[in-house]
Amino acid sequence: MKKVHSKLTQSVHVGSVGDPQFGGLVNPIYPSSAYDYDTLVRYPRYFNTPNQTAVVQKVAALENAEDGLLFSSGMAAIMTSMFALLKSGDHVLFQNDLYGGTHHAALTELKRYGIEHTMTDVTDLKNFERAIRPNTKLIFIETPSNPLLKITDIGGVAKIARKYKITTIIDNTFASPVNQNPIDFGIDIATHSGTKYIGGHSDLCCGVAVASKKLIEKIRASAMHFGGSLDAHAAYLVERSLKTIVIRVQQQNKNAMAIARFLSAESKINAVHYPGLKDHPSYAIAKRQMKNGFGGMLSFEIKSDPEKFLKKLKLIRKAVSLGGVESTIAQPVKTSHAKLTAQERKEAGISDKLLRLSVGIEDAAELINDIKQAL
Ligand SMILES: *Cc1c(COP(=O)(O)O)cnc(C)c1O
């Protein structure tokens, strides 16, 4: 196919081979787990079946990456990428604001295999650089972060990593491949929980890692051992979802901005965390690296009882997970950060009154009205 550059066109057309036999427009679902071995050996756990490949081509195009792998979950993408690059005795430098699953995996799995790690504040890059050790093999960042929407300077981290020849991974889930393309800023590997914006309909679980061909082959070699591949039917659903990711995320960007502005002006709200607000401490960095929008995630502190507020919402649903077409809300104390002690939460700046909103594609005025009546 002719090379297309607009994300709108890429999301629809890249990876589409259609159905030459019957003239159908869409890729058929190829459920085969057995293929002729004379040419390329295809096998679901080799991450190279037609439906897996179609998804990878789309996400890689949207991320300006050479290649990628489709996994059965975001954690499979993250852990397989890390284990493919690390060995016992190595050190990983993480930013200290991380998805709970990644945080916990570092404390348990990496530790158990003799891989050291440090979690450091990355808002001060000099301080972050000082945490690098002679055995640091990997730097892992995540931006915007959960649930306070803190912003990491992607280009700044990539520059430091290059200086020390350290491989970098970013969890790009919150921004989605529409808003932020970390490989353009010198990051080596971008991972997504495809369960969120890539799937986008709160009905499937998958993960993606994109990088250079060379790095992807290295990760694939381990991935074939760990085996976290996605089956053809789910892969087809992911491909279908990706055709609308750009318009979905554009609407979510717009809605989130409108809600963030409304909340900022609302006297019943204490604090609003959204990187698209000019008073966000890292607004300038966010504007530079989130080229197409500031995303659909925001959080805020409510003055009144959060439980009562949540009960009164009619349109916005109380749920874990995020990135779906429907707006959902969660209380981090009860969900993502329930395992932390009160002191740890205080240090992380997560109050009991903090609420995290995943903005959907509904009408912004109706979402705002729902919040207004609940307040
Ligand atoms: C959900 C999530 C993950 C884990 O993804 P799964 O698909 O649940 O395995 C990782 N990182 C972030 C930022 C997430 O939101």
The ligand as an ORCA input file, in Angstrom:
! r2SCAN-3c Opt
* xyz 0 1
  C      -4.010     -0.913     32.785
  C      -2.616     -0.450     32.712
  C      -1.554     -1.366     32.602
  C      -1.753     -2.876     32.635
  O      -2.454     -3.294     31.527
  P      -3.307     -4.674     31.481
  O      -3.841     -4.671     30.088
  O      -4.330     -4.583     32.549
  O      -2.340     -5.766     31.742
  C      -0.267     -0.860     32.498
  N      -0.038      0.462     32.519
  C      -1.022      1.374     32.639
  C      -0.695      2.820     32.649
  C      -2.343      0.945     32.725
  O      -3.316      1.850     32.862
*
